[in-house]
Amino acid sequence: MRTHARRTAAVAALILATSLSTFAVENGRKQGTFEFFLGPYTVTDTLFKAVYPQGSNTIRGILLSSSIAAGIDFYAQIKAFSKTGALTYTQEVTNFLMIPLSLGLRYELPTNYIIPYLGGGADFYFYYESNPIGTTLNVATGTHVLGGIYIEFGKSFPLRLNGMLKYTWVNATESGQTIRLGGFEYGGGIAIVF
């Protein structure tokens, strides 16, 4: 049932974004993007790595951007990252879920077909951890820088490919201990231009 609902929502979003992109292209100016993102994420903290194995570190998300001036976009990116691990002493199961929200500005170099961009901004990392010791629900703040490349297939084509590199500095404090939740991520996705 959930898979069917997700597919229906994805098809509806694609139809809406395609119709919006046709309007924007007819008016000659990009208004923004709706993007899907997928890639690996690395938490740099050694304690985190000891509790949560570093196998599958996939982070998924979406990004919305809005053009505010020639070549300058405001963006909001929300993603999800989850891990299952074992406590270091008792080896009991522990689960971790993190929802990073990033807000920032980026500059797109006005070129054809290959469009590099660079940006940065603020981060709000909502995280939840559950294990036999207890449950934690909190938020940590930080900053990030990012850069990447869009590949477009023509000015009137509503889809772009996106490759991105990002580094985030986010520290969380729990029980008097600081954990670095920020780290390095890279990946790719599809941008719907409207």
Number of C-alpha atoms within 10 A of each C-alpha: 5 7 8 9 10 11 11 12 12 12 12 12 14 14 12 13 20 18 13 18 24 16 15 18 17 11 10 11 14 19 19 21 23 20 21 19 21 19 17 15 21 18 20 15 15 11 13 15 13 13 19 22 13 14 7 11 17 16 21 19 18 17 19 18 23 17 18 12 10 12 13 18 21 18 21 18 19 18 18 17 17 18 18 14 19 16 16 12 7 8 10 12 15 19 17 17 16 20 19 22 18 22 19 19 20 20 18 18 15 12 8 12 14 16 16 18 18 18 19 20 18 18 24 17 23 16 20 16 17 15 15 10 9 8 12 13 11 13 17 17 18 17 17 20 17 20 18 18 20 22 17 19 14 11 14 14 15 22 23 21 17 21 18 20 16 18 18 22 17 20 18 18 12 10 5 7 9 12 17 19 22 25 16 16 20 19 18 19 19 19 25 22 25 24
